[in-house]
Amino acid sequence: MLFAKVVTVIIAGVFTILTARRLMNEVNAAKVRAKPRQPNTVTKLRQDPSTGIYYPVE
């Protein structure tokens, strides 16, 4: 009976470590973000005369 308890605790520990590693990788991936655009820049748009859709001018 003691053997089963020890094995259960070891397996639970391994799963806890694996879960903690995966969680830390997800947190680190979430920290990487794209740089935000400058709020004071205005995107210039040009309208296509045939469709009426506006496109950004580069």
Stockholm file with secondary structure:
# STOCKHOLM 1.0

chainA/1-58         MLFAKVVTVIIAGVFTILTARRLMNEVNAAKVRAKPRQPNTVTKLRQDPSTGIYYPVE
#=GR chainA/1-58 SS CHHHHHHHHHHHHHHHHHHHHHHHHHHHHHHCCCCCCCTTCCCCEEECTTTCCEEECC
#=GC SS_cons        CHHHHHHHHHHHHHHHHHHHHHHHHHHHHHHCCCCCCCTTCCCCEEECTTTCCEEECC
//
